[in-house]
Amino acid sequence: MKNYNVNEKGYYGEFGGAYIPEMLYPNVEELRQNYLKVMAEPEFQKEFDQLLKDYVGRPSPLYFAKHLSEKYNTKIYLKREDLNHTGAHKINNTIGQILMAKRLGKHRIIAETGAGQHGVATATVCALMGLECIVYMGEIDIKRQAPNVARMKMLGATVIPALSGSRTLKDATNEAIRDWINNPVNTHYIIGSAIGPHPYPDMVTKFQSVISEEIKWQLKEHEGRENPDYIVACIGGGSNAAGTYYHYLHEEDVNIIAVEAAGLGIDSGESAATSVLGKAGIIHGCKTLLMQTNDGQITEPYSISAGLDYPGVGPMHAHLCKTGRAEFMAITDDEAMKSGLELCKLEGIIPAIESAHALAIFEQKIFKPDDVVVVSLSGRGDKDLNTYINYFNL
Ligand SMILES: *Cc1c(COP(=O)(O)O)cnc(C)c1O
């Protein structure tokens, strides 16, 4: 049987690895040597589980969406990551990484953020643990995402604008890496998705794997079996998807569907459908599928949802795509917005626009009436209210 987990060298098939400047090697190596050991400590697991329960509010419900199921004539379950503290799955990872940082003796935390969601999740856990928090954010994004900047400040974080390049996520990441090189001893860098140099994709995946761990026993309660016929998640960098798939990767009766943002359309030049448009390349320290020009410059991605507006996918997903283990589907802005509004009307749940992409597959693909389809509802739509208002003229 094929292996879909990371190997000891940090690769998923041909993807992954640690392509980093030499100056960063000691930091990443310290983490690589320790992360599995630390995660296996009973004390670490106990503290992680306790915080997920009492602070995040886990387990998140697995909700049978009756009206949605009736409409599409199949059995649809929603994994309610939107009900977590701070409104999405991102907190699972930041809780895990802040505990890791503490075990490694780090008392200063840095992070990069695009739309600000990962910055808020990081600032939250730093406040919880009383650690210094510095968030790098592109100057343009700071202007576009004022409420999240305010949240981070209220939580005690320092937000530093990235002033170079396009002044967005890529430039914020460069600033964070520069900071880490200059502060190797006391600082931990919390990466926000299943990307980056090894061991980050694997570490983030393992922290997020609580999602599929819960789905297994919850589905058993609902349906009398642990395995659904399909498991579905949207992919930006791929952390909610990695966590949703993790315990099903080697269950061959479970079909995996990965949903990317097509933006204005795959061929429009305004898209983030990496599996179709990408080629192997290096981004943020790993080899993966990446949208790039013929001479290897990273292409600016586009999606109406900030969380999916990323030019690559994590290396695990590149491997799932290449091997055919996962079926990749691309959903446009319009399709996602329509499905987001549909969930509001049918189930009384306002989803994040990222999550609405995963819901839109039911318009594209026909499932059998007795198929069980579990969809990761990665986040709630409060943060997207302005986008909904402008799009639908509400
Ligand atoms: C950030 C975000 C995503 C995309 O990130 P992944 O790492 O791909 O999961 C998806 N949904 C929501 C609600 C988000 O906030």
The ligand as a Tripos MOL2 file, in Angstrom:
@<TRIPOS>MOLECULE
LIG
   15    15     1     0     0
SMALL
NO_CHARGES

@<TRIPOS>ATOM
      1 C1         -7.2790   30.0390    6.9170 C.3       1 LIG1
      2 C2         -8.5430   29.3810    6.5850 C.ar      1 LIG1
      3 C3         -8.6170   28.3680    5.5940 C.ar      1 LIG1
      4 C4         -7.4480   27.9630    4.7400 C.3       1 LIG1
      5 O1         -6.3690   27.4530    5.4350 O.3       1 LIG1
      6 P1         -5.9790   25.9160    5.3780 P.3       1 LIG1
      7 O2         -4.6300   25.8720    5.9930 O.co2     1 LIG1
      8 O3         -5.9750   25.5030    3.9500 O.co2     1 LIG1
      9 O4         -6.9820   25.1670    6.1630 O.co2     1 LIG1
     10 C5         -9.8240   27.7450    5.3640 C.ar      1 LIG1
     11 N1        -10.9380   28.0910    6.0650 N.ar      1 LIG1
     12 C6        -10.9090   29.0530    7.0120 C.ar      1 LIG1
     13 C7        -12.1660   29.3730    7.7350 C.3       1 LIG1
     14 C8         -9.7270   29.7240    7.3020 C.ar      1 LIG1
     15 O5         -9.7180   30.6780    8.2460 O.3       1 LIG1
@<TRIPOS>BOND
     1     1     2 1
     2     2     3 ar
     3     2    14 ar
     4     3     4 1
     5     3    10 ar
     6     4     5 1
     7     5     6 1
     8     6     7 2
     9     6     8 1
    10     6     9 1
    11    10    11 ar
    12    11    12 ar
    13    12    13 1
    14    12    14 ar
    15    14    15 1
@<TRIPOS>SUBSTRUCTURE
     1 LIG1         1 GROUP 0 **** ****
